[in-house]
Amino acid sequence: MASQPAHAEPVLVVHGGGVEAVSPARRQRVRQGVIRAASLGHGVLLAGGSAVDAVEAAVAALEDDPEFNAGCGSVLTADGDVEMDASIMDGRDLGAGAVSAVRCIANPIKLARLVMDKTPHCFLTDRGAAKFAADIGVRKIPAGQLVTERNKELLLKEKQQQQGAASPGNLGTVGAVALDLKGNVAYATSTGGLVNKMTGRVGDSPCVGSGGYADNRIGAVSTTGPGEKILKVNLARLALFHVEQGKTVEEAAELALGYMNSRLKGLGGLIMVNRAGDWAAKWTSTSMPWAAVKGGKVHSGTEMGDTTVTDLC
Ligand SMILES: CC(C)C[C@H](NC(=O)C[C@H](N)C(=O)O)C(=O)O
């Protein structure tokens, strides 16, 4: 394997989930949210921070933004609770940390990072994750603090409509990928999951290989879409497999999403960056809010064909 480029141009890409169209009323807020998070993460990279620090910072900012389905703003389970999943991976050594079905904390991605850094394990769930959080001093917050009025209404609507097609409420899982100055890559993904999900249901987002993957020898990916389908095709690793086979990031993203669609009728999206700093944001769903920062420019969009490019301020 060739060694990493000594001074890579840092790249930070984020997504804000999605399947249904973003309503015009929310579009601007969602767009601002992804741009803010991508710029924040990119700032970490410019200051010499690692890719893993940058994706953690970008995703934590999106968890704190109630417009997105992660942290505050997470969709509700059938019982009206918030149960969150998150994972993070460091492409240097394939270090990975994940948590699932966690409640009453503001930033699941920070807990996933602590699992990676401070335990001999990769993945803690539910009761054990809560105990670890308490032991390590992560602040507990009241469950209600993560619940927004919008999500209460969405759960009600979903229950009235019964299960079935994805409702417009299913929007806003978040993720980030980064390439740092030293040529290291990382990903982070965080979600409240799917509205009206069964208590204890875990999706793809905390599962390494499905919700994301990062390997310095190839690149990094973060995904969004119906977890039950993403898990079955290992979407993130599948996309990177195509990069390993010599495809461009665009081709690799299209092939992986195309496979999920043709094999399972699954629509979704992903962001990726390869070790050379080429990046892509692709989706087969109706929309996916995304933003990418590289070389002093901010690229962003929500719907197909609405990409804008501005100077980084
Ligand atoms: C309708 C759905 C696909 C929208 C999407 N949800 C996720 O990505 C959920 C996450 N992958 C899981 O399965 O737990 C979103 O929040 O934007």
The ligand as a Tripos MOL2 file, in Angstrom:
@<TRIPOS>MOLECULE
LIG
   17    16     1     0     0
SMALL
NO_CHARGES

@<TRIPOS>ATOM
      1 C1        -37.2920    7.1770    6.2410 C.3       1 LIG1
      2 C2        -35.8680    7.1200    6.7420 C.3       1 LIG1
      3 C3        -35.1310    6.2120    5.8390 C.3       1 LIG1
      4 C4        -35.2090    8.4990    6.8310 C.3       1 LIG1
      5 C5        -33.8630    8.5700    7.5180 C.3       1 LIG1
      6 N1        -33.7470    7.5760    8.5190 N.am      1 LIG1
      7 C6        -32.5950    6.9230    8.7610 C.2       1 LIG1
      8 O1        -31.6050    7.1190    8.1350 O.2       1 LIG1
      9 C7        -32.6790    5.9570    9.9050 C.3       1 LIG1
     10 C8        -31.5530    5.0560   10.1680 C.3       1 LIG1
     11 N2        -30.8020    4.6500    9.0430 N.3       1 LIG1
     12 C9        -32.1900    3.8360   10.8330 C.2       1 LIG1
     13 O2        -32.6890    2.9640   10.1210 O.co2     1 LIG1
     14 O3        -32.2610    3.8290   12.0630 O.co2     1 LIG1
     15 C10       -33.6830    9.9190    8.2080 C.2       1 LIG1
     16 O4        -33.7520   10.0170    9.4550 O.co2     1 LIG1
     17 O5        -33.4430   10.8960    7.5130 O.co2     1 LIG1
@<TRIPOS>BOND
     1     1     2 1
     2     2     3 1
     3     2     4 1
     4     4     5 1
     5     5     6 1
     6     5    15 1
     7     6     7 1
     8     7     8 2
     9     7     9 1
    10     9    10 1
    11    10    11 1
    12    10    12 1
    13    12    13 2
    14    12    14 1
    15    15    16 2
    16    15    17 1
@<TRIPOS>SUBSTRUCTURE
     1 LIG1         1 GROUP 0 **** ****
